[in-house]
Amino acid sequence: MHELGLCDAMLKMMDQILEKEDSAACRVRRVVLEIGELSGVVPHFMEESWKAVTDRTHYADALLEISTVPGYADCLDCGAHLRPAQSGFKCPECGGGKLKPVSGIDMTVRSIEVWDEE
C-alpha cells in the first residue's frame, strides 16, 4: 500500500511550503487532492492512510478532500480515444489492448487551506 508513503510525503511537502511561506503559525484546515483514475492510487486507501499519518500531529484536524479525475488513453492499434477503466482496458473499437495513457495518471495537491492560529 504505497498510499501511506504518499501521505507521509504530502505532510513533509506541506511542512516545507508552510515554512517557505513563513506560515509556521498557521494550521492546515483542508487539503484538496485530485487522483487520476489511472494513477494507481486508491482514494479509499489514501483516506485511511491520511488518518493514520496525521494522527497525533498538527495535521490531525485537517480534512482530506479527494476528487477523481477521469483517465483517458489512445489505442495504439486503431487510434481511438477511450476511457480504459470503463472499457475493461480494451479498446471498444477494435478490441486491442495496446493503450497509451494520456490523462488521469497523476495525483495532484490542488490546494492547501490554512488558518492563522494567532
Residue, then its C-alpha position, 0 to 999 in steps of 0.5 A: m500500500h504505497e498510499l501511506g508513503l504518499c501521505d507521509a510525503m504530502l505532510k513533509m511537502m506541506d511542512q516545507i511550503l508552510e515554512k517557505e511561506d513563513s506560515a509556521a503559525c498557521r494550521v492546515r484546515r483542508v487539503v484538496l487532492e485530485i487522483g487520476e483514475l489511472s494513477g494507481v492510487v486508491p482514494h479509499f486507501m489514501e483516506e485511511s492512510w491520511k488518518a493514520v499519518t496525521d494522527r497525533t500531529h498538527y495535521a490531525d484536524a485537517l480534512l482530506e478532500i479527494s476528487t477523481v479525475p477521469g483517465y483517458a488513453d489512445c489505442l495504439d492499434c486503431g487510434a481511438h480515444l477511450r476511457p480504459a477503466q470503463s472499457g475493461f482496458k480494451c479498446p471498444e473499437c477494435g478490441g486491442g489492448k495496446l493503450k497509451p495513457v494520456s490523462g488521469i495518471d497523476m495525483t495532484v495537491r490542488s490546494i492547501e487551506v490554512w488558518d492563522e492560529e494567532 
